[in-house]
Amino acid sequence: MDPLVIGLVAVSAVLHVAWNVRLKTAGDPLHAATIGQLAAAGVIVPLGALWWWFGGAVTLPVEGLGLGVASGTVEAVYFILLSAAYRRGDLSVVYPIARGTAPLVAVFIGVVVLGERLGVVGYAGVAALLGGFLWHQRPWRVLGVALGAAGRGSAARGSAPGSAAARPPDTAIAFAVATGLAIASYSAIDRVGSRLIEPITYAGILWATCSVVLLGWNAVVGERGVWSFRAEAWRPAAVGGLLSLVAYVMILFALSVSPLTAVAPLRESSIVLASAWGAVRLREASGAGEAFRRVAASALIVLGAVLLAFG
């Protein structure tokens, strides 16, 4: 793979982690996400319109428009779920599980629904992903989410006193898993939609829809409107949204010149970065041993994603 592409994907991973750190440390993650998306939409929507205009102003296919709106709606759901997870759990727990769930779901759909087959490397990837999840949250926590309420009491008792995980961890994990399902969903939609409409214009449709849905959610469901967000918190939230936009454009470019199997695994390196930042920098881990476990388990999740990409 071209060194330039490697650099772009690596920088994109760092920017994505920076955006998630801002969400986690914001007083209200959902408000921060909404402001970030509005800031990004203020850039990408006009750019997408100009790109369409100077590209000949061709009639956009209805299917592509529908997929753009659908993806934007799912991405809004993604931010709602992610914000709920960050309010209940640690960055070093939520981020790896959310990002690692997506490839696992994709494999499940491919094998069970579409009748695809996995090779030895693919099955090794599934094993690594599951092992990373289990090691990350300890078996009774992950199984508690999978089996429902029966495992929740055990998960709460397995948490370290005083840590963020001491709060009901099954709730945070459940939201993280749901976030991963949203990631898998909008990724599948984008894979089709971005081929029907030029990616920059498609991104404009996506971001506009996501922003409108998030504004509506804050107005109808939220305890207070987004405009009541503290003035001093607007700048970091807006900067974070622009970081996520730049990361997205970098990945678009990388995918335009390199295969998905080369780009996706490197992109998932952000899982280890987020886990290390949360466990060490944000002091989410109760000690050095706990920090090592979270980072090592996240690395195992990344290994699983890499093996699945090639297997």
BALOBA-1460 file (C-alpha; in Angstrom, 3 decimals):
// residues 311
<rec num="1" residu="m" x="0.000" y="0.000" z="0.000"/>
<rec num="2" residu="d" x="1.212" y="3.501" z="-0.856"/>
<rec num="3" residu="p" x="2.944" y="5.242" z="2.093"/>
<rec num="4" residu="l" x="0.728" y="8.277" z="1.507"/>
<rec num="5" residu="v" x="-2.381" y="6.139" z="1.981"/>
<rec num="6" residu="i" x="-0.920" y="4.601" z="5.131"/>
<rec num="7" residu="g" x="-0.249" y="8.096" z="6.475"/>
<rec num="8" residu="l" x="-3.762" y="9.288" z="5.635"/>
<rec num="9" residu="v" x="-5.429" y="6.326" z="7.320"/>
<rec num="10" residu="a" x="-3.177" y="6.621" z="10.376"/>
<rec num="11" residu="v" x="-3.929" y="10.338" z="10.754"/>
<rec num="12" residu="s" x="-7.623" y="9.614" z="10.238"/>
<rec num="13" residu="a" x="-7.519" y="7.090" z="13.094"/>
<rec num="14" residu="v" x="-5.897" y="9.652" z="15.404"/>
<rec num="15" residu="l" x="-8.467" y="12.316" z="14.487"/>
<rec num="16" residu="h" x="-11.328" y="9.894" z="15.089"/>
<rec num="17" residu="v" x="-10.001" y="9.113" z="18.547"/>
<rec num="18" residu="a" x="-9.600" y="12.842" z="19.269"/>
<rec num="19" residu="w" x="-13.256" y="13.399" z="18.309"/>
<rec num="20" residu="n" x="-14.385" y="10.597" z="20.612"/>
<rec num="21" residu="v" x="-12.252" y="11.922" z="23.464"/>
<rec num="22" residu="r" x="-14.033" y="15.251" z="23.085"/>
<rec num="23" residu="l" x="-17.410" y="13.505" z="23.179"/>
<rec num="24" residu="k" x="-16.513" y="11.479" z="26.242"/>
<rec num="25" residu="t" x="-15.131" y="14.460" z="28.179"/>
<rec num="26" residu="a" x="-17.960" y="16.818" z="27.173"/>
<rec num="27" residu="g" x="-20.474" y="17.584" z="29.875"/>
<rec num="28" residu="d" x="-23.249" y="16.414" z="27.554"/>
<rec num="29" residu="p" x="-21.977" y="14.076" z="24.803"/>
<rec num="30" residu="l" x="-25.169" y="14.285" z="22.738"/>
<rec num="31" residu="h" x="-25.146" y="18.076" z="22.688"/>
<rec num="32" residu="a" x="-21.463" y="18.023" z="21.753"/>
<rec num="33" residu="a" x="-22.157" y="15.527" z="18.963"/>
<rec num="34" residu="t" x="-24.995" y="17.682" z="17.625"/>
<rec num="35" residu="i" x="-22.878" y="20.817" z="17.574"/>
<rec num="36" residu="g" x="-20.001" y="18.921" z="15.987"/>
<rec num="37" residu="q" x="-22.237" y="17.589" z="13.237"/>
<rec num="38" residu="l" x="-23.690" y="21.042" z="12.602"/>
<rec num="39" residu="a" x="-20.186" y="22.498" z="12.250"/>
<rec num="40" residu="a" x="-19.155" y="19.732" z="9.872"/>
<rec num="41" residu="a" x="-22.384" y="20.111" z="7.876"/>
<rec num="42" residu="g" x="-21.637" y="23.815" z="7.481"/>
<rec num="43" residu="v" x="-18.543" y="22.788" z="5.523"/>
<rec num="44" residu="i" x="-19.447" y="19.585" z="3.691"/>
<rec num="45" residu="v" x="-22.991" y="20.503" z="2.568"/>
<rec num="46" residu="p" x="-21.942" y="23.611" z="0.546"/>
<rec num="47" residu="l" x="-18.881" y="21.710" z="-0.724"/>
<rec num="48" residu="g" x="-21.055" y="18.802" z="-1.813"/>
<rec num="49" residu="a" x="-23.455" y="21.167" z="-3.582"/>
<rec num="50" residu="l" x="-20.593" y="22.894" z="-5.413"/>
<rec num="51" residu="w" x="-19.079" y="19.553" z="-6.339"/>
<rec num="52" residu="w" x="-22.413" y="18.501" z="-7.823"/>
<rec num="53" residu="w" x="-22.871" y="21.804" z="-9.673"/>
<rec num="54" residu="f" x="-19.415" y="21.926" z="-11.258"/>
<rec num="55" residu="g" x="-19.686" y="18.225" z="-12.031"/>
<rec num="56" residu="g" x="-22.486" y="18.994" z="-14.473"/>
<rec num="57" residu="a" x="-25.481" y="19.247" z="-12.126"/>
<rec num="58" residu="v" x="-26.668" y="15.848" z="-13.271"/>
<rec num="59" residu="t" x="-29.933" y="14.523" z="-11.890"/>
<rec num="60" residu="l" x="-29.201" y="12.569" z="-8.739"/>
<rec num="61" residu="p" x="-30.674" y="9.050" z="-8.663"/>
<rec num="62" residu="v" x="-33.597" y="8.646" z="-6.282"/>
<rec num="63" residu="e" x="-32.045" y="5.485" z="-4.881"/>
<rec num="64" residu="g" x="-28.832" y="7.329" z="-4.025"/>
<rec num="65" residu="l" x="-30.729" y="10.187" z="-2.379"/>
<rec num="66" residu="g" x="-32.769" y="7.717" z="-0.362"/>
<rec num="67" residu="l" x="-29.652" y="5.883" z="0.780"/>
<rec num="68" residu="g" x="-27.984" y="9.167" z="1.753"/>
<rec num="69" residu="v" x="-30.970" y="10.131" z="3.873"/>
<rec num="70" residu="a" x="-31.140" y="6.638" z="5.366"/>
<rec num="71" residu="s" x="-27.438" y="6.678" z="6.226"/>
<rec num="72" residu="g" x="-27.697" y="10.128" z="7.797"/>
<rec num="73" residu="t" x="-30.612" y="8.950" z="9.924"/>
<rec num="74" residu="v" x="-28.717" y="5.848" z="11.068"/>
<rec num="75" residu="e" x="-25.661" y="7.977" z="11.857"/>
<rec num="76" residu="a" x="-27.839" y="10.198" z="14.035"/>
<rec num="77" residu="v" x="-29.002" y="7.064" z="15.849"/>
<rec num="78" residu="y" x="-25.344" y="6.096" z="16.151"/>
<rec num="79" residu="f" x="-24.523" y="9.362" z="17.921"/>
<rec num="80" residu="i" x="-27.532" y="9.006" z="20.220"/>
<rec num="81" residu="l" x="-26.451" y="5.501" z="21.224"/>
<rec num="82" residu="l" x="-22.776" y="6.423" z="21.508"/>
<rec num="83" residu="s" x="-23.595" y="9.401" z="23.714"/>
<rec num="84" residu="a" x="-25.708" y="7.188" z="25.953"/>
<rec num="85" residu="a" x="-22.829" y="4.714" z="26.207"/>
<rec num="86" residu="y" x="-20.308" y="7.451" z="27.083"/>
<rec num="87" residu="r" x="-22.603" y="8.777" z="29.817"/>
<rec num="88" residu="r" x="-22.569" y="5.321" z="31.421"/>
<rec num="89" residu="g" x="-19.146" y="3.871" z="30.677"/>
<rec num="90" residu="d" x="-15.466" y="4.519" z="30.025"/>
<rec num="91" residu="l" x="-13.935" y="5.532" z="26.695"/>
<rec num="92" residu="s" x="-11.516" y="2.596" z="26.993"/>
<rec num="93" residu="v" x="-14.501" y="0.231" z="27.290"/>
<rec num="94" residu="v" x="-17.148" y="1.728" z="25.006"/>
<rec num="95" residu="y" x="-14.977" y="2.588" z="21.991"/>
<rec num="96" residu="p" x="-13.349" y="-0.857" z="21.500"/>
<rec num="97" residu="i" x="-16.634" y="-2.729" z="21.902"/>
<rec num="98" residu="a" x="-18.525" y="-0.384" z="19.576"/>
<rec num="99" residu="r" x="-15.869" y="-0.494" z="16.846"/>
<rec num="100" residu="g" x="-15.228" y="-4.222" z="17.244"/>
<rec num="101" residu="t" x="-18.891" y="-5.184" z="17.074"/>
<rec num="102" residu="a" x="-19.283" y="-3.861" z="13.519"/>
<rec num="103" residu="p" x="-17.018" y="-6.385" z="11.705"/>
<rec num="104" residu="l" x="-18.432" y="-9.218" z="13.803"/>
<rec num="105" residu="v" x="-21.969" y="-8.271" z="12.748"/>
<rec num="106" residu="a" x="-20.865" y="-8.031" z="9.122"/>
<rec num="107" residu="v" x="-19.476" y="-11.567" z="9.288"/>
<rec num="108" residu="f" x="-22.649" y="-12.871" z="10.930"/>
<rec num="109" residu="i" x="-24.795" y="-11.361" z="8.169"/>
<rec num="110" residu="g" x="-22.473" y="-12.654" z="5.469"/>
<rec num="111" residu="v" x="-22.355" y="-16.213" z="6.785"/>
<rec num="112" residu="v" x="-25.883" y="-16.673" z="8.171"/>
<rec num="113" residu="v" x="-27.937" y="-14.468" z="5.839"/>
<rec num="114" residu="l" x="-25.950" y="-14.379" z="2.597"/>
<rec num="115" residu="g" x="-24.529" y="-17.893" z="2.791"/>
<rec num="116" residu="e" x="-20.893" y="-16.820" z="2.510"/>
<rec num="117" residu="r" x="-18.093" y="-19.001" z="3.837"/>
<rec num="118" residu="l" x="-15.157" y="-18.200" z="6.085"/>
<rec num="119" residu="g" x="-11.703" y="-19.666" z="5.705"/>
<rec num="120" residu="v" x="-9.345" y="-20.612" z="8.509"/>
<rec num="121" residu="v" x="-8.054" y="-17.035" z="8.759"/>
<rec num="122" residu="g" x="-11.601" y="-15.686" z="8.964"/>
<rec num="123" residu="y" x="-12.528" y="-18.039" z="11.780"/>
<rec num="124" residu="a" x="-9.336" y="-17.061" z="13.576"/>
<rec num="125" residu="g" x="-10.483" y="-13.454" z="13.254"/>
<rec num="126" residu="v" x="-13.848" y="-14.258" z="14.794"/>
<rec num="127" residu="a" x="-12.104" y="-16.074" z="17.647"/>
<rec num="128" residu="a" x="-9.773" y="-13.113" z="18.232"/>
<rec num="129" residu="l" x="-12.683" y="-10.663" z="18.266"/>
<rec num="130" residu="l" x="-14.695" y="-12.738" z="20.705"/>
<rec num="131" residu="g" x="-11.609" y="-13.312" z="22.832"/>
<rec num="132" residu="g" x="-10.920" y="-9.591" z="22.905"/>
<rec num="133" residu="f" x="-14.488" y="-8.852" z="23.990"/>
<rec num="134" residu="l" x="-14.376" y="-11.476" z="26.716"/>
<rec num="135" residu="w" x="-10.981" y="-10.395" z="27.993"/>
<rec num="136" residu="h" x="-11.943" y="-6.739" z="27.824"/>
<rec num="137" residu="q" x="-15.034" y="-7.008" z="29.971"/>
<rec num="138" residu="r" x="-14.539" y="-10.417" z="31.608"/>
<rec num="139" residu="p" x="-16.785" y="-13.281" z="30.507"/>
<rec num="140" residu="w" x="-19.694" y="-12.722" z="32.880"/>
<rec num="141" residu="r" x="-20.111" y="-9.108" z="31.736"/>
<rec num="142" residu="v" x="-20.249" y="-9.857" z="28.023"/>
<rec num="143" residu="l" x="-22.432" y="-12.906" z="28.549"/>
<rec num="144" residu="g" x="-24.654" y="-10.792" z="30.780"/>
<rec num="145" residu="v" x="-25.332" y="-8.480" z="27.844"/>
<rec num="146" residu="a" x="-25.921" y="-11.396" z="25.505"/>
<rec num="147" residu="l" x="-28.222" y="-13.285" z="27.856"/>
<rec num="148" residu="g" x="-30.035" y="-10.219" z="29.210"/>
<rec num="149" residu="a" x="-31.002" y="-9.357" z="32.718"/>
<rec num="150" residu="a" x="-29.807" y="-12.690" z="34.134"/>
<rec num="151" residu="g" x="-26.182" y="-11.628" z="33.874"/>
<rec num="152" residu="r" x="-26.494" y="-8.042" z="35.021"/>
<rec num="153" residu="g" x="-26.121" y="-8.647" z="38.715"/>
<rec num="154" residu="s" x="-22.925" y="-10.618" z="38.186"/>
<rec num="155" residu="a" x="-21.525" y="-7.872" z="35.935"/>
<rec num="156" residu="a" x="-22.154" y="-5.182" z="38.551"/>
<rec num="157" residu="r" x="-20.481" y="-7.276" z="41.275"/>
<rec num="158" residu="g" x="-17.436" y="-7.826" z="39.075"/>
<rec num="159" residu="s" x="-16.620" y="-4.091" z="38.841"/>
<rec num="160" residu="a" x="-13.863" y="-2.371" z="40.704"/>
<rec num="161" residu="p" x="-15.148" y="-0.140" z="43.530"/>
<rec num="162" residu="g" x="-15.075" y="3.534" z="42.676"/>
<rec num="163" residu="s" x="-14.348" y="3.022" z="38.984"/>
<rec num="164" residu="a" x="-16.654" y="4.043" z="36.148"/>
<rec num="165" residu="a" x="-17.230" y="0.347" z="35.583"/>
<rec num="166" residu="a" x="-18.694" y="0.134" z="39.110"/>
<rec num="167" residu="r" x="-21.798" y="1.795" z="37.682"/>
<rec num="168" residu="p" x="-24.073" y="-0.757" z="35.975"/>
<rec num="169" residu="p" x="-21.584" y="-1.878" z="33.254"/>
<rec num="170" residu="d" x="-24.090" y="-3.969" z="31.364"/>
<rec num="171" residu="t" x="-25.984" y="-0.813" z="30.390"/>
<rec num="172" residu="a" x="-22.896" y="0.859" z="28.941"/>
<rec num="173" residu="i" x="-21.884" y="-2.324" z="27.130"/>
<rec num="174" residu="a" x="-25.388" y="-2.788" z="25.739"/>
<rec num="175" residu="f" x="-25.334" y="0.746" z="24.317"/>
<rec num="176" residu="a" x="-21.818" y="0.131" z="22.949"/>
<rec num="177" residu="v" x="-22.967" y="-3.047" z="21.191"/>
<rec num="178" residu="a" x="-25.996" y="-1.196" z="19.803"/>
<rec num="179" residu="t" x="-23.614" y="1.517" z="18.573"/>
<rec num="180" residu="g" x="-21.629" y="-1.168" z="16.779"/>
<rec num="181" residu="l" x="-24.815" y="-2.364" z="15.085"/>
<rec num="182" residu="a" x="-25.440" y="1.200" z="13.898"/>
<rec num="183" residu="i" x="-21.868" y="1.397" z="12.540"/>
<rec num="184" residu="a" x="-22.358" y="-1.850" z="10.611"/>
<rec num="185" residu="s" x="-25.684" y="-0.559" z="9.260"/>
<rec num="186" residu="y" x="-24.547" y="2.818" z="7.953"/>
<rec num="187" residu="s" x="-21.324" y="1.289" z="6.591"/>
<rec num="188" residu="a" x="-23.359" y="-1.161" z="4.513"/>
<rec num="189" residu="i" x="-25.621" y="1.643" z="3.289"/>
<rec num="190" residu="d" x="-22.668" y="3.887" z="2.411"/>
<rec num="191" residu="r" x="-20.950" y="1.132" z="0.460"/>
<rec num="192" residu="v" x="-23.869" y="1.232" z="-1.989"/>
<rec num="193" residu="g" x="-24.888" y="4.888" z="-1.782"/>
<rec num="194" residu="s" x="-21.416" y="6.319" z="-2.392"/>
<rec num="195" residu="r" x="-21.300" y="4.398" z="-5.666"/>
<rec num="196" residu="l" x="-24.581" y="5.864" z="-6.900"/>
<rec num="197" residu="i" x="-23.705" y="9.472" z="-6.041"/>
<rec num="198" residu="e" x="-20.250" y="11.067" z="-6.082"/>
<rec num="199" residu="p" x="-18.859" y="10.631" z="-2.521"/>
<rec num="200" residu="i" x="-18.471" y="14.332" z="-1.635"/>
<rec num="201" residu="t" x="-22.032" y="15.132" z="-2.687"/>
<rec num="202" residu="y" x="-23.240" y="11.967" z="-0.965"/>
<rec num="203" residu="a" x="-21.466" y="13.071" z="2.218"/>
<rec num="204" residu="g" x="-23.277" y="16.415" z="2.042"/>
<rec num="205" residu="i" x="-26.650" y="14.660" z="1.917"/>
<rec num="206" residu="l" x="-25.624" y="12.390" z="4.769"/>
<rec num="207" residu="w" x="-24.378" y="15.177" z="7.049"/>
<rec num="208" residu="a" x="-27.376" y="17.418" z="6.397"/>
<rec num="209" residu="t" x="-29.769" y="14.601" z="7.298"/>
<rec num="210" residu="c" x="-27.820" y="13.609" z="10.401"/>
<rec num="211" residu="s" x="-27.748" y="17.206" z="11.661"/>
<rec num="212" residu="v" x="-31.482" y="17.706" z="11.155"/>
<rec num="213" residu="v" x="-32.328" y="14.440" z="12.939"/>
<rec num="214" residu="l" x="-30.043" y="15.268" z="15.869"/>
<rec num="215" residu="l" x="-31.551" y="18.757" z="16.181"/>
<rec num="216" residu="g" x="-35.030" y="17.253" z="16.163"/>
<rec num="217" residu="w" x="-34.057" y="14.663" z="18.764"/>
<rec num="218" residu="n" x="-32.651" y="17.354" z="21.068"/>
<rec num="219" residu="a" x="-35.739" y="19.505" z="20.628"/>
<rec num="220" residu="v" x="-38.300" y="16.746" z="21.180"/>
<rec num="221" residu="v" x="-36.628" y="14.205" z="23.444"/>
<rec num="222" residu="g" x="-33.761" y="16.104" z="25.043"/>
<rec num="223" residu="e" x="-34.156" y="17.799" z="28.394"/>
<rec num="224" residu="r" x="-32.983" y="21.070" z="26.872"/>
<rec num="225" residu="g" x="-32.458" y="22.403" z="23.375"/>
<rec num="226" residu="v" x="-29.031" y="22.314" z="21.780"/>
<rec num="227" residu="w" x="-28.904" y="26.110" z="21.805"/>
<rec num="228" residu="s" x="-28.764" y="26.067" z="25.601"/>
<rec num="229" residu="f" x="-25.332" y="24.417" z="25.412"/>
<rec num="230" residu="r" x="-22.740" y="26.458" z="27.294"/>
<rec num="231" residu="a" x="-21.065" y="29.018" z="25.041"/>
<rec num="232" residu="e" x="-17.567" y="28.025" z="26.175"/>
<rec num="233" residu="a" x="-18.233" y="24.431" z="25.107"/>
<rec num="234" residu="w" x="-19.234" y="25.296" z="21.540"/>
<rec num="235" residu="r" x="-15.698" y="25.698" z="20.210"/>
<rec num="236" residu="p" x="-14.286" y="22.295" z="21.301"/>
<rec num="237" residu="a" x="-17.462" y="20.536" z="20.135"/>
<rec num="238" residu="a" x="-17.344" y="22.278" z="16.747"/>
<rec num="239" residu="v" x="-13.626" y="21.555" z="16.353"/>
<rec num="240" residu="g" x="-14.292" y="17.917" z="17.195"/>
<rec num="241" residu="g" x="-16.966" y="17.714" z="14.504"/>
<rec num="242" residu="l" x="-14.572" y="19.193" z="11.946"/>
<rec num="243" residu="l" x="-11.938" y="16.636" z="12.988"/>
<rec num="244" residu="s" x="-14.424" y="13.842" z="12.298"/>
<rec num="245" residu="l" x="-15.171" y="15.356" z="8.884"/>
<rec num="246" residu="v" x="-11.482" y="15.523" z="7.955"/>
<rec num="247" residu="a" x="-11.046" y="11.922" z="9.119"/>
<rec num="248" residu="y" x="-13.987" y="10.862" z="6.941"/>
<rec num="249" residu="v" x="-12.631" y="12.627" z="3.830"/>
<rec num="250" residu="m" x="-9.205" y="11.044" z="4.379"/>
<rec num="251" residu="i" x="-10.772" y="7.589" z="4.503"/>
<rec num="252" residu="l" x="-12.791" y="8.347" z="1.359"/>
<rec num="253" residu="f" x="-9.604" y="9.230" z="-0.493"/>
<rec num="254" residu="a" x="-7.781" y="6.170" z="0.841"/>
<rec num="255" residu="l" x="-10.636" y="3.901" z="-0.270"/>
<rec num="256" residu="s" x="-10.599" y="5.490" z="-3.733"/>
<rec num="257" residu="v" x="-7.026" y="4.359" z="-4.355"/>
<rec num="258" residu="s" x="-6.635" y="1.263" z="-2.129"/>
<rec num="259" residu="p" x="-8.744" y="-1.844" z="-1.426"/>
<rec num="260" residu="l" x="-10.985" y="-1.999" z="1.614"/>
<rec num="261" residu="t" x="-9.065" y="-4.994" z="2.964"/>
<rec num="262" residu="a" x="-5.957" y="-2.827" z="3.201"/>
<rec num="263" residu="v" x="-7.604" y="0.314" z="4.597"/>
<rec num="264" residu="a" x="-10.047" y="-1.155" z="7.145"/>
<rec num="265" residu="p" x="-7.552" y="-2.971" z="9.412"/>
<rec num="266" residu="l" x="-5.250" y="0.045" z="9.669"/>
<rec num="267" residu="r" x="-8.226" y="2.258" z="10.410"/>
<rec num="268" residu="e" x="-9.221" y="0.024" z="13.317"/>
<rec num="269" residu="s" x="-5.896" y="0.817" z="15.003"/>
<rec num="270" residu="s" x="-7.885" y="3.662" z="16.535"/>
<rec num="271" residu="i" x="-9.334" y="1.054" z="18.933"/>
<rec num="272" residu="v" x="-5.976" y="0.617" z="20.656"/>
<rec num="273" residu="l" x="-5.329" y="4.372" z="20.684"/>
<rec num="274" residu="a" x="-8.696" y="5.115" z="22.295"/>
<rec num="275" residu="s" x="-8.308" y="2.349" z="24.843"/>
<rec num="276" residu="a" x="-4.827" y="3.510" z="25.845"/>
<rec num="277" residu="w" x="-5.884" y="7.163" z="26.056"/>
<rec num="278" residu="g" x="-8.910" y="6.377" z="28.190"/>
<rec num="279" residu="a" x="-7.174" y="3.887" z="30.473"/>
<rec num="280" residu="v" x="-4.031" y="5.970" z="31.041"/>
<rec num="281" residu="r" x="-4.672" y="9.608" z="30.187"/>
<rec num="282" residu="l" x="-8.244" y="9.760" z="31.500"/>
<rec num="283" residu="r" x="-7.319" y="7.429" z="34.385"/>
<rec num="284" residu="e" x="-10.258" y="5.137" z="33.772"/>
<rec num="285" residu="a" x="-8.300" y="2.039" z="34.795"/>
<rec num="286" residu="s" x="-7.955" y="1.303" z="38.494"/>
<rec num="287" residu="g" x="-4.281" y="0.369" z="38.160"/>
<rec num="288" residu="a" x="-1.480" y="-0.601" z="35.784"/>
<rec num="289" residu="g" x="-2.749" y="-4.166" z="35.500"/>
<rec num="290" residu="e" x="-6.253" y="-3.027" z="34.591"/>
<rec num="291" residu="a" x="-4.851" y="-0.553" z="32.026"/>
<rec num="292" residu="f" x="-2.751" y="-3.315" z="30.443"/>
<rec num="293" residu="r" x="-5.761" y="-5.627" z="30.257"/>
<rec num="294" residu="r" x="-7.913" y="-3.035" z="28.518"/>
<rec num="295" residu="v" x="-5.228" y="-2.090" z="25.977"/>
<rec num="296" residu="a" x="-4.187" y="-5.700" z="25.299"/>
<rec num="297" residu="a" x="-7.810" y="-6.785" z="24.873"/>
<rec num="298" residu="s" x="-8.338" y="-3.896" z="22.454"/>
<rec num="299" residu="a" x="-5.266" y="-5.005" z="20.493"/>
<rec num="300" residu="l" x="-6.791" y="-8.495" z="20.267"/>
<rec num="301" residu="i" x="-9.990" y="-6.952" z="18.876"/>
<rec num="302" residu="v" x="-7.933" y="-5.120" z="16.236"/>
<rec num="303" residu="l" x="-6.153" y="-8.384" z="15.365"/>
<rec num="304" residu="g" x="-9.546" y="-10.011" z="14.891"/>
<rec num="305" residu="a" x="-10.628" y="-7.194" z="12.547"/>
<rec num="306" residu="v" x="-7.395" y="-7.557" z="10.555"/>
<rec num="307" residu="l" x="-7.805" y="-11.326" z="10.204"/>
<rec num="308" residu="l" x="-11.434" y="-10.928" z="9.127"/>
<rec num="309" residu="a" x="-10.454" y="-8.341" z="6.539"/>
<rec num="310" residu="f" x="-8.031" y="-10.804" z="4.945"/>
<rec num="311" residu="g" x="-9.945" y="-14.010" z="5.682"/>
